[in-house]
Amino acid sequence: MGREATITAEQVNAIADAMKVEGIKPTSRAVRERLGNTGSMGTINRLLQHWKAGQVRQATAAITLPPALQKTLVDFIDTELTAARATLEPELAEQQQEAADLAAENERQAELIAARDDELETLAIEKAEAEGKAGQLSADLDAAREEAARERQASELARTELAKAQLRLEAMPRLEGDLAAVRAELDKERQARVQAEQSAAVLTAQKDDLSARLADAGARRERAEEALSVQRQRTDKLAAELADVRASLQATEARAKGFEREAATATADAERARTEAKKAGEQAAQLRGQLDAARSEKPATRKRTGQ
């Protein structure tokens, strides 16, 4: 959309007339400066050319001479003007055409500049919209960064939970130590059973000691059973904990299975220990029977000896 002309022919004519009175040659640039550097140079040049053409016509019409001289001068001037016009009019027409073309080109350039101004205005609007979108994208980016920070925090919490689970798994060696202690206790029980069998060989002299040892062996067996029960509870609790962390700690599954096999072995050892203790009790009962039989035989022997 081109701009509307703000310079009129009256303004250009008034300024050109004033400059002529002042003795200054009117030019397009000088007229534009007096207009406050506003308006298109092409428009000012076109209007100034019209003013100059009017000035030439006025100068031609203002010539008045006495009739006698006028005829001679008019004929001479007419001849000279005709000759001059023959030379100058084509050049003047060419200059006027060039000036008109220049004015048209300037007006076209002015319209093009106006169109560029409109495009710049449109681009400014689009720039403002783009800046708004950029601001929104920046806000979205900040929100995404906050979300990423929350995700990292959640990841840190997950790592903490994993570390806790690993610590629980690291406690398994202590449980294995408890199993070793139970096995040592069972070994002691076996040693006590051997000692009880050895003590049973000397029934008379070591009866009281054997009874005490049997009672102690029973107490140890009860302690072993209690320890085994506690161990089973610990094993069940550990199995439950292993079930909770197995999903995230598959790498420890083999170790957990090995522990379960050891627990089963310990259970089997405990079962064998109870069986052996039961046998020891049965043997002790047999020894008591033999001891009672031996006691009953001793009075009869003494009686026969007295006879």
Salt bridges, closest charged atoms under 4 A:
GLU22 OE1 - ARG34 NH2 2.72
ASP75 OD2 - LYS71 NZ 3.38
GLU89 OE2 - ARG85 NE 3.92
GLU105 OE2 - ARG108 NH2 2.53
GLU107 OE2 - ARG46 NH2 2.91
ASP117 OD2 - ARG3 NH2 2.24
GLU119 OE2 - ARG116 NH1 3.55
GLU147 OE1 - ARG150 NH2 2.26
GLU156 OE2 - ARG159 NH1 2.86
GLU161 OE2 - LYS164 NZ 3.94
ASP178 OD2 - ARG234 NH1 2.25
ASP187 OD1 - ARG190 NH1 2.41
GLU197 OE2 - ARG193 NH1 3.22
ASP209 OD2 - ARG213 NE 2.68
ASP216 OD2 - ARG220 NE 2.94
GLU253 OE2 - LYS257 NZ 3.33
ASP269 OD1 - ARG272 NH2 1.78
GLU271 OE2 - ARG232 NH2 3.29
GLU271 OE2 - ARG274 NH2 1.88
GLU276 OE1 - ARG190 NE 3.49
GLU276 OE1 - ARG193 NH2 3.99
